[in-house]
Amino acid sequence: MRIQSTLFGTILLTLALALAGCAPLVTQSPGGKLSPVNAVAMDGNDRVILKGADVVAYFTQNAYKQGNPAIKSTYENVTFYFSSAENKALFDKEPTRYLPEFGGYCANGIVYAIPWGGDADTWRMLDGKLYIFGGAGSRDAFLLDVPRNRQLADKYWNEEVKGSNAFTQRTLRTTVNRVAHYKSGAELAAEVAAAKK
């Protein structure tokens, strides 16, 4: 009886962990034009991009601003928060103008075909486009060679990541099928450090 109870408990735990792991499969893959997208479920909304950062503020105020859940719009099954009614109106008029590149994932991760991370407060505007990064180290590594890194990120986003399931894509590219030019975080940090000398 004890073995059956332990086995049943193990099966339930495994099932619970598997279902918990499915949340990103659904949340980050809304379908439509914005799939995959760096979104989380919050405030009763299924998919809030960039944990509620106001995407318009980057463009109009050159600043990261947290949005207000009471001031929001939905575009392509993704919820956007805004810090003001004016920013919401700008977005509603022309939503594609304010979308972050690569679904709001770390632009440096997309250089390696990995849709991962993306901290709304670590960003850069380049040629009128919003790039989000997974931290200062990722941003600095991307900025070492912007033309090359943008070219690679655009290639992998358009040929492989866009329209895919983010969880499946990042599992594939971080474990069994890394790109030929893959560099670890430590290697990138060393390159950034060398460039700063």
C-alpha positions as CSV (number, residue, x, y, z in Angstrom):
1,M,0.0,0.0,0.0
2,R,2.8,2.4,0.8
3,I,4.5,1.8,-2.5
4,Q,1.3,2.6,-4.4
5,S,0.8,5.8,-2.4
6,T,4.4,6.9,-3.1
7,L,4.0,6.1,-6.8
8,F,0.7,7.9,-7.0
9,G,2.2,10.9,-5.3
10,T,5.2,10.9,-7.7
11,I,2.8,10.7,-10.7
12,L,0.8,13.7,-9.4
13,L,3.9,15.7,-8.7
14,T,5.2,15.0,-12.2
15,L,1.9,15.9,-13.7
16,A,1.7,19.2,-11.7
17,L,5.2,20.2,-12.8
18,A,4.5,19.4,-16.4
19,L,1.3,21.5,-16.4
20,A,3.2,24.4,-14.6
21,G,5.8,24.2,-17.4
22,C,3.0,24.6,-20.0
23,A,2.1,28.2,-18.8
24,P,4.9,29.8,-20.9
25,L,3.8,27.6,-23.9
26,V,0.5,29.3,-23.9
27,T,1.2,32.8,-22.5
28,Q,4.1,33.5,-24.8
29,S,2.5,32.1,-27.9
30,P,-0.7,34.1,-28.5
31,G,-0.8,33.3,-32.3
32,G,-1.2,36.1,-34.8
33,K,1.4,38.6,-35.7
34,L,2.9,38.8,-32.2
35,S,4.0,35.3,-31.6
36,P,6.0,34.6,-29.7
37,V,6.0,37.5,-27.3
38,N,7.7,38.3,-24.0
39,A,4.5,38.3,-21.9
40,V,3.3,37.1,-18.5
41,A,-0.1,36.6,-17.0
42,M,-0.8,39.3,-14.5
43,D,-3.7,41.4,-13.1
44,G,-6.2,39.0,-14.5
45,N,-4.8,39.4,-18.1
46,D,-3.5,36.3,-19.9
47,R,-0.6,38.1,-21.7
48,V,0.9,41.4,-20.6
49,I,3.9,42.4,-22.6
50,L,7.1,43.4,-20.8
51,K,5.5,42.9,-17.4
52,G,3.4,46.0,-18.0
53,A,6.0,48.5,-19.2
54,D,4.6,51.4,-21.3
55,V,5.9,50.7,-24.8
56,V,5.0,54.2,-26.0
57,A,7.1,55.9,-23.3
58,Y,10.3,54.6,-24.8
59,F,9.5,56.4,-28.1
60,T,8.0,59.6,-26.8
61,Q,9.9,60.2,-23.6
62,N,13.0,58.1,-24.2
63,A,12.3,56.5,-20.9
64,Y,11.2,53.2,-19.2
65,K,7.9,53.8,-17.5
66,Q,5.8,51.2,-15.8
67,G,2.2,51.2,-17.1
68,N,-1.0,51.3,-15.2
69,P,-3.2,48.2,-15.4
70,A,-6.2,50.5,-15.5
71,I,-4.9,52.1,-18.7
72,K,-4.6,49.3,-21.2
73,S,-5.2,48.1,-24.8
74,T,-5.2,44.7,-26.4
75,Y,-3.6,44.2,-29.7
76,E,-3.2,40.7,-31.4
77,N,-4.2,38.9,-28.2
78,V,-1.5,40.8,-26.1
79,T,-2.3,43.3,-23.4
80,F,-0.3,46.6,-23.3
81,Y,-0.3,48.8,-20.2
82,F,0.3,52.6,-20.4
83,S,1.4,55.3,-18.0
84,S,-1.1,57.8,-19.4
85,A,-4.2,58.0,-21.5
86,E,-2.2,60.0,-24.1
87,N,0.2,57.1,-24.5
88,K,-2.7,54.7,-24.9
89,A,-4.3,56.9,-27.5
90,L,-1.0,57.0,-29.5
91,F,-0.7,53.3,-29.3
92,D,-4.3,52.7,-30.3
93,K,-3.9,55.0,-33.4
94,E,-0.8,53.2,-34.6
95,P,0.1,50.1,-32.6
96,T,2.8,48.6,-34.9
97,R,4.9,51.8,-34.5
98,Y,5.4,51.1,-30.8
99,L,6.1,47.4,-30.8
100,P,9.4,46.2,-29.4
101,E,11.6,44.3,-31.8
102,F,11.7,40.5,-31.5
103,G,8.5,40.3,-29.4
104,G,10.2,42.1,-26.6
105,Y,12.7,39.3,-26.0
106,C,16.3,40.0,-25.3
107,A,17.7,41.1,-28.7
108,N,21.1,39.6,-27.9
109,G,19.3,36.2,-27.3
110,I,17.7,36.4,-30.7
111,V,21.2,36.7,-32.2
112,Y,21.5,33.1,-31.1
113,A,17.9,32.1,-32.1
114,I,17.0,32.0,-28.4
115,P,13.8,33.9,-27.4
116,W,14.6,34.3,-23.7
117,G,14.4,37.1,-21.1
118,G,14.0,40.7,-21.8
119,D,14.0,43.2,-19.0
120,A,11.9,46.2,-19.8
121,D,14.3,48.5,-17.9
122,T,17.3,47.4,-20.0
123,W,16.7,48.8,-23.5
124,R,18.0,50.8,-26.4
125,M,16.5,52.8,-29.2
126,L,18.3,52.2,-32.4
127,D,17.2,53.8,-35.7
128,G,13.7,54.4,-34.2
129,K,13.2,50.8,-33.1
130,L,13.0,49.5,-29.5
131,Y,15.4,46.8,-28.5
132,I,14.9,45.1,-25.1
133,F,17.8,43.2,-23.4
134,G,18.0,40.6,-20.7
135,G,20.4,42.8,-18.7
136,A,23.2,45.3,-19.0
137,G,25.7,42.5,-20.1
138,S,23.5,41.4,-22.9
139,R,22.9,44.9,-24.1
140,D,26.6,45.7,-24.0
141,A,27.4,42.5,-25.9
142,F,24.9,43.4,-28.6
143,L,26.3,46.9,-28.9
144,L,29.8,45.6,-29.6
145,D,28.8,45.0,-33.2
146,V,25.3,46.4,-33.8
147,P,25.2,45.8,-37.7
148,R,26.3,42.2,-37.4
149,N,24.1,41.5,-34.4
150,R,21.0,43.1,-35.9
151,Q,21.6,41.1,-39.1
152,L,21.8,37.9,-37.2
153,A,18.8,38.7,-35.0
154,D,16.7,39.7,-38.0
155,K,17.7,36.5,-39.8
156,Y,16.9,34.1,-36.9
157,W,13.7,36.0,-35.9
158,N,12.3,35.9,-39.5
159,E,13.5,32.4,-40.4
160,E,13.1,30.5,-37.2
161,V,11.7,32.2,-34.1
162,K,8.8,34.3,-35.4
163,G,5.6,32.2,-35.3
164,S,7.3,29.5,-33.3
165,N,6.6,28.4,-29.7
166,A,9.2,30.3,-27.5
167,F,9.6,27.4,-25.0
168,T,10.3,24.8,-27.7
169,Q,12.5,27.2,-29.7
170,R,14.7,28.1,-26.7
171,T,14.9,24.5,-25.6
172,L,16.1,23.4,-29.0
173,R,18.7,26.2,-29.3
174,T,20.1,26.0,-25.8
175,T,20.5,22.3,-25.6
176,V,20.9,20.2,-28.8
177,N,21.2,22.6,-31.7
178,R,23.2,25.7,-30.8
179,V,24.1,28.1,-33.6
180,A,27.6,27.9,-34.9
181,H,28.5,31.3,-33.5
182,Y,27.1,30.6,-30.0
183,K,28.9,32.3,-27.1
184,S,28.3,31.6,-23.4
185,G,27.5,34.4,-21.0
186,A,31.0,34.2,-19.7
187,E,32.5,34.5,-23.2
188,L,30.3,37.5,-24.0
189,A,31.2,39.2,-20.7
190,A,34.9,38.7,-21.4
191,E,34.5,40.4,-24.9
192,V,32.6,43.3,-23.3
193,A,35.3,43.7,-20.6
194,A,38.1,43.6,-23.2
195,A,36.3,46.2,-25.3
196,K,36.0,48.6,-22.3
197,K,39.7,48.5,-21.7
